[in-house]
């Protein structure tokens, strides 16, 4: 319902507008502009010394206006901010936290970006505050951001976080070269992660290559943002979750378990080989050394016997009878040297002497008879 029909409008009864007087009825005289100016001049004169527009009064007004205008250049920079001073729209300097001053408007203006604050950007997930459950937080997965294709044509679900801030010497680039900083960082981070994942296999990504992947993504992001002239510094890339898609995670875990069993069996076989092969090599070396020793012994003995035979043969050629007799005696000595000998001397004067044969001792010394043998 229009305000004209509500008891005269919101400015009271009667046809009034927001400036004190509404449309005048036909036939009434419009307000006198000169009268309004005169009344304003009279009110201003009451504040001036002497009650009139003297030279001193005008000077005081000018001084007061200049003082107010000059004081309007003071500004405060908070602890997380940097002050970017613009002179007629051009960046002239950057000031740190604290009370600062710039030439008043319109000569200089100041922008206060939060350049010292480290911002966190989550990709592949969203952290939602759930006040209905005691103020906790819940994480919602964003598949269109997290699902990526690896170099070996597998799909992996990657959630990661990027920590970034404004470069201290790149505040001007940050303010004037990019329009949506957070959206730019998000697009560059997602593109860099897809690039690195697309050049890697899934197995290292899921196990021990996370640190390498994070470093590669950070390097690629920083290079891209520097090419944009964004004035943004990427401090850290953290991979929060790296898993296969939920639809195939059970099958993937079975494959991982089978690969773990394969590696375990291979390690056990390698351990057994490492233990058996040195033992076999040691036994083979021992046999070879024994054979070499026997060879050298046999050769030495054969050479010695050959030299002895030649020496005996030389002596035999010189004195055959003596040599044969000597060989005969040495042979008898060698044969009879280990046998039992009994010598019985029966002379012409040996009557009355009964020979004594120690048959019991001879029986003990003789080898035992074979079972089943005759008398």
ROFI-457204 format. One line per 2 residues: number of its first residue (from 0); their letters; for each residue x, y, z of C-alpha. Coordinates in steps of 0.5 Angstrom, whole numbers, always signed. Last residue first. Example, Ala and Ser with C-alpha at 12.3 -4.5 7.8 and 13.67 -1.06 7.14 Angstrom:
1) sa) +27 -2 +14  +25 -9 +16
//
This chain:
374) xx) +178 -253 +29  +173 -251 +24
372) xx) +170 -244 +23  +163 -242 +24
370) xx) +165 -236 +27  +171 -233 +25
368) xx) +177 -234 +30  +179 -228 +34
366) xx) +186 -225 +32  +192 -228 +35
364) xx) +195 -223 +41  +191 -227 +46
362) xx) +192 -234 +44  +200 -232 +44
360) xx) +199 -230 +51  +196 -236 +53
358) xx) +201 -241 +49  +207 -238 +53
356) xx) +211 -244 +50  +216 -246 +55
354) xx) +222 -251 +52  +224 -256 +57
352) xx) +231 -257 +58  +234 -263 +61
350) xx) +238 -264 +55  +241 -257 +52
348) xx) +248 -259 +51  +248 -261 +44
346) xx) +244 -254 +42  +237 -253 +42
344) xx) +236 -245 +41  +229 -243 +40
342) xx) +227 -237 +37  +220 -234 +37
340) xx) +218 -228 +33  +211 -224 +33
338) xx) +210 -220 +26  +211 -213 +25
336) xx) +218 -212 +23  +218 -219 +19
334) xx) +215 -216 +13  +219 -209 +13
332) xx) +226 -213 +15  +225 -218 +10
330) xx) +224 -213 +5  +230 -209 +7
328) xx) +234 -216 +7  +232 -217 +0
326) xx) +233 -210 -3  +240 -211 +0
324) xx) +242 -217 -3  +239 -215 -9
322) xx) +243 -209 -9  +250 -213 -7
320) xx) +249 -217 -13  +247 -212 -18
318) xx) +253 -207 -16  +254 -201 -21
316) xx) +247 -202 -25  +244 -204 -18
314) xx) +246 -197 -15  +243 -193 -21
312) xx) +237 -197 -20  +236 -195 -13
310) xx) +237 -188 -15  +232 -189 -20
308) xx) +227 -192 -16  +228 -187 -11
306) xx) +227 -181 -16  +220 -185 -18
304) xx) +218 -186 -11  +219 -178 -9
302) xx) +216 -176 -16  +210 -181 -14
300) xx) +209 -178 -7  +210 -171 -10
298) xx) +204 -172 -15  +200 -176 -10
296) xx) +201 -170 -5  +200 -164 -10
294) xx) +193 -168 -12  +191 -169 -5
292) xx) +192 -162 -3  +188 -160 -10
290) xx) +182 -165 -8  +182 -162 -1
288) xx) +182 -155 -4  +176 -156 -9
286) xx) +172 -160 -4  +173 -154 +1
284) xx) +171 -149 -5  +165 -153 -6
282) xx) +163 -154 +1  +164 -146 +2
280) xx) +160 -145 -5  +154 -149 -2
278) xx) +154 -146 +4  +154 -139 +1
276) xx) +148 -141 -4  +144 -144 +2
274) xx) +143 -138 +6  +142 -132 +1
272) xx) +138 -137 -3  +133 -138 +3
270) xx) +133 -131 +4  +131 -129 -3
268) xx) +126 -135 -2  +123 -131 +4
266) xx) +123 -124 +1  +119 -127 -6
264) xx) +114 -130 -1  +113 -124 +3
262) xx) +113 -120 -4  +108 -124 -7
260) xx) +104 -124 +0  +104 -116 -1
258) xx) +102 -117 -8  +96 -121 -6
256) xx) +94 -117 +0  +94 -111 -5
254) xx) +90 -114 -10  +85 -116 -4
252) xx) +85 -109 -2  +83 -106 -9
250) xx) +77 -111 -10  +75 -108 -3
248) xx) +76 -101 -6  +72 -102 -12
246) xx) +66 -97 -11  +70 -93 -6
244) xx) +74 -90 -11  +82 -92 -10
242) xx) +85 -88 -4  +89 -82 -3
240) xx) +87 -78 +3  +90 -72 +6
238) xx) +95 -70 +1  +99 -64 +4
236) xx) +101 -58 -1  +105 -53 +3
234) xx) +108 -46 +2  +105 -43 -4
232) xx) +107 -36 -5  +102 -32 -9
230) xx) +104 -25 -13  +99 -27 -18
228) xx) +104 -26 -24  +101 -31 -28
226) xx) +108 -34 -30  +109 -34 -22
224) xx) +102 -38 -21  +104 -43 -26
222) xx) +111 -44 -23  +109 -44 -16
220) xx) +104 -49 -18  +109 -54 -21
218) xx) +113 -54 -15  +108 -55 -10
216) xx) +105 -61 -14  +112 -64 -15
214) xx) +114 -63 -8  +107 -66 -6
212) xx) +108 -72 -11  +115 -74 -8
210) xx) +112 -74 -1  +107 -78 -2
208) xx) +111 -83 -6  +111 -89 -1
206) xx) +105 -92 -1  +99 -90 -5
204) xx) +102 -86 -10  +108 -91 -11
202) xx) +102 -96 -13  +98 -92 -17
200) xx) +103 -90 -23  +105 -83 -24
198) xx) +105 -78 -30  +97 -77 -29
196) xx) +98 -76 -22  +103 -70 -23
194) xx) +98 -67 -28  +92 -68 -24
192) xx) +95 -65 -18  +98 -59 -22
190) xx) +91 -58 -25  +87 -58 -18
188) xx) +92 -53 -15  +92 -48 -21
186) xx) +84 -48 -21  +84 -48 -13
184) xx) +89 -42 -13  +85 -38 -19
182) xx) +79 -39 -15  +82 -37 -8
180) xx) +85 -31 -12  +79 -28 -16
178) xx) +81 -22 -20  +88 -23 -21
176) xx) +93 -18 -24  +92 -12 -19
174) xx) +91 -14 -12  +96 -20 -12
172) xx) +101 -16 -17  +101 -10 -12
170) xx) +102 -15 -6  +108 -18 -9
168) xx) +114 -16 -5  +111 -19 +2
166) xx) +108 -25 -2  +101 -27 -1
164) xx) +99 -33 +3  +98 -41 +1
162) xx) +97 -47 +4  +94 -52 +0
160) xx) +90 -58 +2  +89 -65 -1
158) xx) +84 -70 -3  +86 -76 -8
156) xx) +81 -81 -10  +85 -86 -15
154) xx) +83 -88 -22  +88 -93 -26
152) xx) +90 -92 -33  +98 -94 -31
150) xx) +99 -86 -31  +94 -85 -26
148) xx) +87 -82 -27  +84 -77 -22
146) xx) +78 -77 -18  +78 -71 -13
144) xx) +75 -65 -16  +69 -68 -19
142) xx) +68 -73 -13  +67 -68 -8
140) xx) +67 -71 -1  +64 -68 +5
138) xx) +67 -68 +11  +63 -66 +18
136) xx) +65 -61 +23  +62 -61 +30
134) xx) +58 -56 +34  +55 -60 +38
132) xx) +51 -64 +33  +46 -59 +31
130) xx) +52 -54 +29  +55 -58 +24
128) xx) +60 -54 +21  +62 -57 +14
126) xx) +69 -58 +11  +69 -60 +4
124) xx) +73 -65 +0  +77 -66 -6
122) xx) +81 -59 -6  +81 -56 +1
120) xx) +84 -49 +1  +88 -46 +7
118) xx) +90 -39 +8  +96 -36 +11
116) xx) +95 -29 +14  +101 -24 +13
114) xx) +98 -21 +6  +91 -20 +9
112) xx) +89 -14 +4  +89 -7 +6
110) xx) +88 -2 +1  +90 +5 +2
108) xx) +88 +12 -2  +92 +18 -4
106) xx) +91 +24 -7  +83 +24 -7
104) xx) +84 +23 -1  +89 +25 +4
102) xx) +96 +24 +3  +98 +17 +7
100) xx) +100 +16 +14  +101 +9 +18
98) xx) +99 +7 +25  +101 -1 +26
96) xx) +102 -7 +21  +107 -6 +15
94) xx) +107 -1 +9  +107 -2 +2
92) xx) +109 +4 -3  +107 +8 -10
90) xx) +102 +3 -13  +98 +8 -18
88) xx) +91 +10 -17  +92 +17 -16
86) xx) +97 +15 -11  +96 +8 -8
84) xx) +98 +6 -2  +98 -2 +0
82) xx) +98 -3 +7  +99 -10 +9
80) xx) +95 -14 +14  +95 -20 +19
78) xx) +97 -15 +25  +93 -10 +23
76) xx) +94 -3 +19  +92 +3 +22
74) xx) +90 +9 +18  +92 +17 +18
72) xx) +90 +21 +12  +84 +24 +15
70) xx) +88 +28 +19  +90 +32 +13
68) xx) +83 +34 +11  +81 +35 +18
66) xx) +87 +40 +19  +85 +43 +12
64) xx) +78 +44 +14  +80 +47 +21
62) xx) +85 +52 +17  +80 +54 +12
60) xx) +75 +56 +17  +80 +59 +22
58) xx) +82 +64 +16  +75 +65 +14
56) xx) +74 +68 +21  +80 +72 +21
54) xx) +78 +75 +15  +71 +77 +18
52) xx) +65 +74 +16  +60 +76 +22
50) xx) +59 +75 +29  +65 +78 +32
48) xx) +68 +71 +32  +64 +66 +28
46) xx) +60 +61 +31  +53 +66 +31
44) xx) +55 +68 +24  +54 +61 +21
42) xx) +46 +61 +24  +45 +68 +20
40) xx) +48 +65 +14  +43 +59 +14
38) xx) +38 +64 +15  +40 +68 +9
36) xx) +40 +62 +4  +33 +60 +6
34) xx) +31 +67 +5  +34 +67 -2
32) xx) +31 +61 -4  +24 +63 -2
30) xx) +19 +57 -1  +14 +56 -7
28) xx) +7 +61 -6  +1 +57 -5
26) xx) -5 +57 -10  -5 +49 -11
24) xx) -3 +46 -5  +4 +45 -3
22) xx) +7 +38 -5  +11 +36 +2
20) xx) +15 +40 +7  +20 +37 +12
18) xx) +25 +34 +7  +23 +27 +8
16) xx) +16 +29 +4  +10 +32 +8
14) xx) +2 +32 +6  -1 +32 +12
12) xx) +1 +27 +18  +7 +25 +20
10) xx) +14 +23 +16  +12 +16 +15
8) xx) +6 +18 +10  +0 +22 +11
6) xx) -5 +17 +15  -3 +11 +11
4) xx) -5 +13 +4  +1 +17 +2
2) xx) +5 +11 +4  +3 +7 -2
0) x) +0 +0 +0
//
